[in-house]
Amino acid sequence: IQGAGGFIVPPPGYFKIVANIVRSYGGLFIADEVQTGFGRTGKKWFGIEHWEVEPDIMTMAKGMANGAPVGCTITRPEIADAYKGLTISTFGGNPVTCAAAKATIDLIEEERLMDNAAELGARFREGLEGLKEKYEVVGDVRGMGLMQGFELVKSKKAKEPAPELTNQLMEATRANGLLVGKGGLYANVIRMSPPLNITRDNVDTAVAILDKSLAEVTA
């Protein structure tokens, strides 16, 4: 799922096709799980699992340690051993960060937060779809699990991006008590990735604030 690109979700079968093309030319299929990893997309540890493709290399960070600075690359031994250059990492193997990552992974597993991401992600999506029906400027809703976003346009018919309105909405939601991000090629996609332990009340409050804020900026 593209993150900064606007939470664009590839269709079923897409990554199997891509992986086959890459490998047919002798390349390696790399999955970037920095934003989508560790339960964010619901039910699965990693986003790529929803497409049933096993990458040759995976990169991950962010949610791995719940905000503590960490990055990780995973690959098969034969690929790792093929790299003969000298490597160095000033902060590699930091024990505090590693402890934070282990504690985070344990908590995600023990509290079944991947299931929570799927369940409340669906509730969040339902609320956003309702806003799409209500407001002419909401052109699309997309995402997976607790990685949801919607695209702002000048009208559903023209589908012309509305980046200025997006900025106005971000300021309105902030004033009303909700922090959101933005992305997309035209900077007109509101992006939201709430904590995996978010509650039903949190989701409903967020949708209500978005509703109020959309009403304000489109009045």
N, C-alpha and C positions, 0 to 999 in steps of 0.2 A: 504494500500500500504506500503510495507516495505521501510523504509527510508534508514538507514545505511546498510540495507541488500542488497541495490542495486536497489531501485525503482521497485521492483517486484510487478506487478499488478495481484491480484487473478482473476480467471475466473468468469464469471457470475454464480450466484447461490452458489458460494463457501461459503460465510458467512452465508447463510440461513442453509446450511448443518451443518456448524461448530456450529452455535448457537443452533440448535436443539440437537446436540450431547451433548454439554455442559449442556444444561438445562435438558436433559433426565437423567443426573446423579446428578441433584440438584445443578449444578454450576451456576455461573453468567457470562454472556457474556460481556466482557469489551472491549471497542473500544479506542485505543490510537490515539488521534487526534492531538498530539503535532506538527507533521509536516504537516499533511493533512488537518487540520481544518481551518476554517475561509476563505473559498473561494479558497484555493490553488488548488483544483482539478477541479475547473470550474463548474459553474451553481448551485452548492449546497454549503451550509455552511460547511458541514462536509463530509469527504470522504466516510464514511460508508453509507451515504444516497444513493449513487449510487447503492448499493446492496440491498436497500429497507429492511434493518434490523434495528430494534430499540434495541440498547444496553441496558443492565441493568445499566452499569456504563460507563461514558465517561470521559477521561482525556484530558486536552488541555493546551497549553502554547504558547510560541514563537509568532506566528502571531496574537495572541489575542490582543496584545498591541503594535504591530509594533516594537518590540525590547526591550521595557521596560520589566524588569523582572517580570513575572507573571505566575502563574500556577492555574489551576482550575479543580475541580472534580465535576461532576454532576451525580446525581442518583435519584432514586425514594425515597419518604419519608420513606417507610417501610424498605428500605435497609439502609438508613442513620440512622434511629432510632434503628436499630438492633445493631449498634456499641455502646457499653456501656463504652468503655475505656476512660480515660482522654486524651483529645487532646489539643495541644498547637501549635501555629504558631507565631514565633517572628515577622514576617513581614506580617502576615495575615491581610487583609483588609486595606492595605496601601492606603491612599486616592489618592496619586499622581499616583500610578500604576493603580488604579481603574478608575481614570479620563482618563488616557491614553488608557485603554482598551475600555472605552465607546466611546471615540473620534474615535478610530480605527474602531470599529464596525459600528458606524454611517457613517463614510466615505466609508467603503466598500459597505454599503447599498445605500447611496446617489449617489455614482458615478458608481454603478453597476459593481464593480470590479470583481465579480464572473463571469459575462458575458465576461468581458475582458480576464479573465484567460482562459475561454473556447475558445474564438476566437483566441487569440494570442498563446495559448498553441497548438492549431491545426496548426497554421502557423509555430511555432517552430518545432513541430513534423515533418511537411513536409520537413523542411530544414534538419533536422537530418536524415530523411529517405534518402534524397538525398546523404548525406555523406556516409551512409551505402552502397549505390549502387556504390559510387565512390571509396571507400577505402576497401581493403581486410581485414584490421585489425578491422573494425567496425563490430562486430558479431551480435549485436542486439540493437534495439532502443525500449525503453519502458517508460511508465509513463502515467500521466493523467493531463490535464490542464497545469498549469505552474509548474509542477513537472516532469521534463523530464530528461532522462539519456540515455547513450549508453555504451555498453560493448565492451571493447577492447580485442581482441584475436590475437594469432599469425597467424591464418588463419581461414577463415570461415569454411573450411572443417574439420579441426581438432578441432576447437573451444577451443583450449588450452588458458587459461587465460594469459593475458600479463600485469602483474602488473608493471614491469619496464617501459614498454612503456607508461603506464598510468601516471607514475610519470614524465616522459619526456614531455608528452603532457601537463600536468598541468603547468610545468615550461614554456613551449612554449607559452601557452595561456596567462599566466601572463605577460610574456615579450611583448606580442602583445596587451595587454590591456584588458584582460578578466580573471576574477577570477572564477574558478570552484572548485567543491568539488569532492571527490571520495568516494566510498563505495563498498559494495559487499563482499561476503565471501572470495574472493581472491584479494580484493582491486584493481579490474580492471574495475570498473564502474565509468564513469564520471557522476556526479550528478549536476543538475542545477535547482535552485528554485528562479527565478528572482522575483522582486517586482510585486505585482498584478497590478500596474499602468504602467507597461512596455508598450512601444509603438512599432508599426510595425518597425520603423527604428532601435530601440534597438534590436529587434529580428533578423532582417536581418544583423545587424552589428555583433552580436554574432555568427551567423552561418558562416559569412564570416571569422571571426577570427579563428573559429574552423577549417574551411577549410584550411586556410593558415597554421595553426599550425600542422594539420595532415600531410600536404604536407612536412613540414619541418622535422618532426620526422620519416617519412617513406621514406625519400629521400635516 
